[in-house]
Amino acid sequence: MPKFIIIKDSDNCATSLEDIHEGAEIEINPSLSIKAKDEIPLGHKFALKDIKRGQHVIKYNQIIGVATVDISIGGWIHTHNIKSAYLEETIK
């Protein structure tokens, strides 16, 4: 049973379906495994690839925020390292 959910190939983060411990190996697919850089609580997100400061965080093929710092692959994504993109997207 997967420990996470990814909806679209364009997503750069996944949502955990259980607590994932720092250092745990997460098999994304048969050709890609990543190591959790942090403790990732149930229902929280982690990076599927490096996300640079200022880049969009994509979940379910939707922009859910903007990285406020560089986030490494396997890193926990939460309010400490992203900000809302709501105003940015609604102003355009």
Phi and psi in degrees as a GROMACS rama.xvg file:
@    title "Ramachandran Plot"
@    xaxis  label "Phi"
@    yaxis  label "Psi"
@TYPE xy
-65.4351  149.799  PRO-2
-92.2589  5.73597  LYS-3
-156.135  170.806  PHE-4
-132.185  135.473  ILE-5
-127.888  127.993  ILE-6
-92.266  -44.7471  ILE-7
-126.072  150.029  LYS-8
-61.3374  -24.42  ASP-9
-77.603  -11.7542  SER-10
-63.471  137.366  ASP-11
-107.832  11.7754  ASN-12
-143.609  160.5  CYS-13
-124.814  159.278  ALA-14
-107.712  128.681  THR-15
-74.7746  141.123  SER-16
-102.347  1.95643  LEU-17
-161.278  167.006  GLU-18
-62.8716  132.892  ASP-19
-116.473  124.649  ILE-20
-83.8058  146.583  HIS-21
-52.4861  133.251  GLU-22
90.0759  -9.92308  GLY-23
-67.0115  141.188  ALA-24
-82.9508  130.032  GLU-25
-117.891  115.393  ILE-26
-84.1691  108.695  GLU-27
-76.8255  -44.8915  ILE-28
-155.937  175.5  ASN-29
-57.1327  -24.3305  PRO-30
-105.07  2.8905  SER-31
-141.633  118.795  LEU-32
-122.343  141.259  SER-33
-126.484  159.741  ILE-34
-105.36  130.54  LYS-35
-65.3515  123.743  ALA-36
-81.8642  -18.4786  LYS-37
-142.783  171.363  ASP-38
-69.8419  131.3  GLU-39
-120.842  105.888  ILE-40
-67.7923  155.876  PRO-41
-48.2131  129.591  LEU-42
85.3701  -4.98049  GLY-43
-93.9303  170.045  HIS-44
-104.392  154.75  LYS-45
-139.199  153.543  PHE-46
-76.9973  133.027  ALA-47
-90.1197  -13.4361  LEU-48
-154.765  167.304  LYS-49
-62.7254  133.061  ASP-50
-119.394  118.427  ILE-51
-81.2761  152.437  LYS-52
-51.8379  131.489  ARG-53
93.5263  -14.5398  GLY-54
-81.134  154.336  GLN-55
-73.0767  144.326  HIS-56
-97.3789  124.597  VAL-57
-113.041  123.666  ILE-58
-134.538  133.519  LYS-59
56.4091  33.0989  TYR-60
64.4319  22.8062  ASN-61
-125.561  145.497  GLN-62
-73.8554  120.755  ILE-63
-110.182  -8.28039  ILE-64
175.513  -179.218  GLY-65
-125.143  132.247  VAL-66
-66.011  130.622  ALA-67
-92.9502  -12.7752  THR-68
-143.981  167.266  VAL-69
-66.1598  135.193  ASP-70
-119.085  121.167  ILE-71
-79.1932  153.461  SER-72
-52.0054  132.886  ILE-73
85.8843  -2.1121  GLY-74
-80.5069  146.352  GLY-75
-67.9145  134.386  TRP-76
-114  121.427  ILE-77
-159.902  -168.52  HIS-78
-63.5913  -15.3137  THR-79
-77.1958  -15.2268  HIS-80
-137.582  10.3664  ASN-81
-137.334  158.466  ILE-82
-126.791  161.943  LYS-83
-64.1864  142.511  SER-84
-104.264  6.8748  ALA-85
-55.8442  -53.2846  TYR-86
-66.1691  -39.6829  LEU-87
-57.5669  -42.89  GLU-88
-78.653  -32.1272  GLU-89
-81.8496  -18.8306  THR-90
-78.642  -28.5789  ILE-91
